[in-house]
Amino acid sequence: MKLTQQIALVTGGTKGIGAATAIALAAAGADVAIVGRRLDAEAEETRRRIEALGRRCRVIRADVGVAREATRCVEETARELGPVDVLVHSAGGPVNGGLLELTPEAWQAAFDVHVHAIFHLCRAAIPAMKQKKRGAIILISSSAGIRGIKTHVAYQTVKGALPQLTRALAYEFANDNIRVNCVAPGVIRTAFHATMPASVKQNNLDHRIPLHREGASEQVATLILELATNEYITGETVSVDGGLTMRIC
C-alpha cells in the first residue's frame, strides 16, 4: 500500500470531498485524522469507513480558521497517531456576495478558513516533515479561483490565492523533499452545491461543463491521492472540473 505507516491529516474531512479523500488515503494505507467544526453522523460514518479498512482514525473537532485550533489539530494528530506525513486542507465553504454586499467580517472569515489556516497548519506540520525529509501537502482551491465567478468576490479571491501559495511553499521546501500541490474542483455533487437552483444547475450541464455532467467527491479524492503519492509532482494546480475552466464562453 502506497501510504503504509504514514499519517494523514484532512481538514474538512468529515464530509464531502474531505471525507472521500480521508477514505481514499486510508485505503492506500494511511492512518487518518479528520477535522470538522461539527462532529455529526457524517463524521461518525467517515470514521467507521476508515476503521473498516483496518486503519486508525482520530476525529478532531476544531475551527481551523482560528489559529490556535489549526495548530492544535496538528499537535493532536501527532500525539494520537504520529507526526503528519500528508496534510490536506479541504475545510471551507461558500462565501456569497459582491463587494458592496459583503461585510468586512465575512471577508475576514473567508481568509481565516481558506488561507490563514494553511499558514498555521503548515507552520505546525512542516518541522516534522523536514526532519523526516518527506511530506506531501495538498490544498483545495476551486475553478472559481481560476476562472472567477460573479458576485462571489471573497470566495474567488481566497481560492485564487491558493495556487500561488502552493508554488511559494513548493519552492521553499523542495530541498526537504516536501511536495506541495493544489487541486481545483469544479461542480461536484456535494452539500456545497446542493442548494444550487435547478436552472443554474441545468445551465452548467448544458453550456458551462464540456463533459455535461457533475463530478463526484471520489473523483477529486483520486487526484488528491495521486498528488500525495507521486513523488515527482510539486508546485502544480490541477483542475478536476469536466473542462469547466477551459470553456470559451
C-alpha positions as CSV (number, residue, x, y, z in Angstrom):
1,M,0.0,0.0,0.0
2,K,1.4,3.4,-1.1
3,L,0.9,5.2,2.3
4,T,1.6,2.4,4.7
5,Q,2.9,3.7,8.1
6,Q,2.1,7.2,7.1
7,I,-0.2,9.7,8.9
8,A,-2.6,11.9,7.1
9,L,-4.5,15.0,8.4
10,V,-7.5,16.1,6.4
11,T,-9.3,19.3,7.4
12,G,-12.9,19.4,6.4
13,G,-12.5,15.6,6.5
14,T,-15.9,14.7,7.9
15,K,-18.0,15.2,4.8
16,G,-17.9,15.8,1.0
17,I,-14.5,15.9,-0.8
18,G,-12.7,15.8,2.5
19,A,-14.4,12.6,3.7
20,A,-13.8,10.9,0.3
21,T,-10.2,12.0,0.5
22,A,-9.7,10.6,4.0
23,I,-11.2,7.3,3.0
24,A,-9.0,7.1,-0.1
25,L,-5.9,7.9,1.9
26,A,-6.9,5.2,4.4
27,A,-7.4,2.7,1.6
28,A,-3.9,3.4,0.5
29,G,-2.6,2.5,3.9
30,A,-2.5,5.8,5.9
31,D,-3.9,6.3,9.4
32,V,-6.0,9.4,9.2
33,A,-7.1,12.3,11.4
34,I,-10.2,14.1,10.2
35,V,-11.2,17.6,11.3
36,G,-14.6,19.2,11.3
37,R,-16.4,22.0,13.1
38,R,-19.4,19.7,13.9
39,L,-19.0,16.1,14.8
40,D,-22.2,14.7,13.5
41,A,-23.4,11.5,11.9
42,E,-21.4,12.1,8.7
43,A,-18.2,12.4,10.8
44,E,-19.0,9.1,12.6
45,E,-19.7,7.4,9.2
46,T,-16.4,8.6,7.8
47,R,-14.6,7.3,10.9
48,R,-16.4,4.0,10.7
49,R,-15.4,3.5,7.0
50,I,-11.8,4.4,7.7
51,E,-11.6,1.9,10.6
52,A,-13.3,-0.7,8.5
53,L,-10.3,-0.5,6.2
54,G,-8.1,-1.5,9.2
55,R,-6.7,1.9,9.7
56,R,-6.7,4.1,12.8
57,C,-8.8,7.3,12.7
58,R,-8.8,10.3,15.0
59,V,-11.8,12.7,14.8
60,I,-11.0,16.2,15.8
61,R,-13.5,18.9,16.5
62,A,-12.0,22.3,15.6
63,D,-12.4,25.5,13.6
64,V,-9.2,25.8,11.7
65,G,-10.0,29.4,10.9
66,V,-8.8,30.0,14.4
67,A,-5.0,30.0,14.6
68,R,-4.6,28.1,17.9
69,E,-7.2,25.5,16.8
70,A,-5.4,24.8,13.5
71,T,-2.1,24.3,15.4
72,R,-3.9,22.1,17.9
73,C,-5.1,19.8,15.1
74,V,-1.5,19.1,14.0
75,E,-0.4,18.6,17.6
76,E,-3.3,16.3,18.5
77,T,-2.7,14.2,15.4
78,A,1.0,13.8,16.2
79,R,0.2,12.9,19.8
80,E,-2.6,10.3,19.0
81,L,-1.3,8.9,15.6
82,G,2.1,10.3,14.9
83,P,3.7,13.2,13.0
84,V,1.8,14.3,9.9
85,D,3.1,13.0,6.6
86,V,0.2,14.1,4.4
87,L,-1.7,17.3,5.0
88,V,-4.8,18.0,3.0
89,H,-6.6,21.3,3.6
90,S,-10.2,20.8,2.5
91,A,-12.0,22.9,5.1
92,G,-14.0,25.8,3.8
93,G,-17.4,26.8,2.4
94,P,-19.3,29.2,0.2
95,V,-18.9,32.9,0.7
96,N,-21.7,34.7,-1.2
97,G,-21.9,38.4,-2.0
98,G,-20.3,41.0,-4.2
99,L,-18.1,43.8,-2.9
100,L,-20.9,46.1,-1.8
101,E,-23.0,43.3,-0.2
102,L,-20.2,41.5,1.7
103,T,-19.5,42.5,5.2
104,P,-15.9,43.1,6.5
105,E,-16.5,40.3,8.9
106,A,-17.4,37.8,6.2
107,W,-14.4,38.9,4.1
108,Q,-12.1,38.3,7.1
109,A,-13.7,34.9,7.9
110,A,-13.1,33.7,4.3
111,F,-9.4,34.5,4.6
112,D,-9.2,32.9,8.0
113,V,-10.5,29.5,7.0
114,H,-9.3,29.3,3.4
115,V,-5.9,31.0,3.6
116,H,-4.7,31.8,7.1
117,A,-5.5,28.3,8.3
118,I,-2.9,27.0,5.8
119,F,-0.3,29.2,7.3
120,H,-0.9,27.9,10.8
121,L,-1.3,24.2,9.7
122,C,1.9,24.3,7.7
123,R,3.9,26.0,10.4
124,A,2.9,23.3,12.8
125,A,3.3,20.3,10.4
126,I,6.4,21.1,8.3
127,P,9.1,20.9,11.0
128,A,8.4,17.2,11.5
129,M,8.3,16.7,7.7
130,K,11.7,18.5,7.4
131,Q,13.1,16.1,10.0
132,K,11.9,13.0,8.0
133,K,12.8,14.6,4.7
134,R,9.4,13.7,3.4
135,G,6.0,15.3,3.2
136,A,3.0,16.0,0.9
137,I,0.7,19.0,1.3
138,I,-2.4,19.3,-0.9
139,L,-4.5,22.5,-0.9
140,I,-8.1,22.5,-2.3
141,S,-8.8,25.6,-4.5
142,S,-11.7,25.8,-6.9
143,S,-12.5,26.5,-10.6
144,A,-13.8,29.8,-9.2
145,G,-10.3,30.7,-8.1
146,I,-9.0,30.2,-11.6
147,R,-11.9,31.3,-13.8
148,G,-13.8,33.6,-11.5
149,I,-17.5,33.7,-10.5
150,K,-19.9,36.6,-10.4
151,T,-20.9,38.1,-7.0
152,H,-18.6,35.8,-5.0
153,V,-15.7,38.3,-4.6
154,A,-14.3,36.8,-1.4
155,Y,-14.6,33.2,-2.4
156,Q,-12.9,33.6,-5.7
157,T,-10.2,35.8,-4.1
158,V,-9.3,33.3,-1.4
159,K,-9.4,30.3,-3.8
160,G,-7.3,32.3,-6.3
161,A,-4.6,32.8,-3.6
162,L,-4.1,29.0,-3.2
163,P,-2.3,28.3,-6.5
164,Q,0.3,31.0,-5.7
165,L,0.7,29.9,-2.1
166,T,1.2,26.3,-3.5
167,R,4.0,27.5,-5.7
168,A,5.6,29.5,-2.9
169,L,5.6,26.6,-0.5
170,A,6.7,24.1,-3.1
171,Y,9.8,26.2,-3.9
172,E,10.6,26.9,-0.3
173,F,10.6,23.2,0.9
174,A,11.6,21.3,-2.3
175,N,15.1,20.7,-0.8
176,D,13.4,19.0,2.1
177,N,11.5,16.7,-0.2
178,I,8.2,18.2,0.9
179,R,5.9,18.5,-2.1
180,V,3.0,21.0,-2.2
181,N,0.2,20.8,-4.8
182,C,-3.2,22.2,-5.3
183,V,-6.5,20.7,-6.7
184,A,-9.2,22.9,-8.2
185,P,-12.5,21.1,-8.3
186,G,-15.4,22.4,-10.4
187,V,-19.1,21.5,-9.8
188,I,-19.0,18.4,-7.6
189,R,-22.0,16.6,-6.1
190,T,-21.7,17.7,-2.5
191,A,-23.7,19.7,0.0
192,F,-21.7,22.7,-1.1
193,H,-23.7,22.7,-4.4
194,A,-26.9,21.2,-3.1
195,T,-28.7,24.5,-2.8
196,M,-27.9,25.5,-6.4
197,P,-31.1,26.5,-8.2
198,A,-32.2,23.9,-10.8
199,S,-32.0,26.4,-13.6
200,V,-28.3,27.2,-12.7
201,K,-27.5,23.5,-12.5
202,Q,-29.0,22.8,-15.9
203,N,-27.2,25.7,-17.4
204,N,-23.9,24.3,-16.1
205,L,-24.6,20.9,-17.7
206,D,-25.8,22.4,-21.0
207,H,-23.4,25.2,-21.5
208,R,-20.6,25.5,-19.0
209,I,-19.2,22.0,-18.5
210,P,-17.9,20.4,-21.7
211,L,-18.4,16.9,-20.3
212,H,-22.1,17.8,-19.5
213,R,-22.1,16.2,-16.1
214,E,-21.2,17.0,-12.5
215,G,-18.2,15.4,-10.7
216,A,-18.1,13.1,-7.7
217,S,-16.1,13.6,-4.5
218,E,-14.4,10.3,-5.1
219,Q,-13.1,11.6,-8.5
220,V,-11.5,14.5,-6.7
221,A,-10.1,12.2,-4.0
222,T,-8.5,10.0,-6.6
223,L,-6.5,13.0,-7.8
224,I,-5.6,14.1,-4.3
225,L,-4.3,10.5,-3.6
226,E,-2.1,10.7,-6.8
227,L,-0.6,14.0,-5.6
228,A,0.0,12.6,-2.2
229,T,1.9,9.5,-3.6
230,N,3.6,10.6,-6.8
231,E,7.0,11.9,-5.7
232,Y,7.8,13.8,-8.8
233,I,4.9,16.3,-8.8
234,T,5.2,19.6,-6.9
235,G,4.0,23.2,-7.3
236,E,1.1,22.2,-9.6
237,T,-2.5,23.2,-9.6
238,V,-4.7,20.5,-11.3
239,S,-8.3,21.1,-12.3
240,V,-10.9,18.3,-11.9
241,D,-13.9,20.0,-13.4
242,G,-15.1,18.3,-16.6
243,G,-13.5,21.0,-18.6
244,L,-15.2,23.9,-16.9
245,T,-12.2,26.2,-16.7
246,M,-11.3,25.8,-20.4
247,R,-14.7,27.0,-21.7
248,I,-14.6,30.0,-24.0
249,C,-18.0,31.4,-23.4
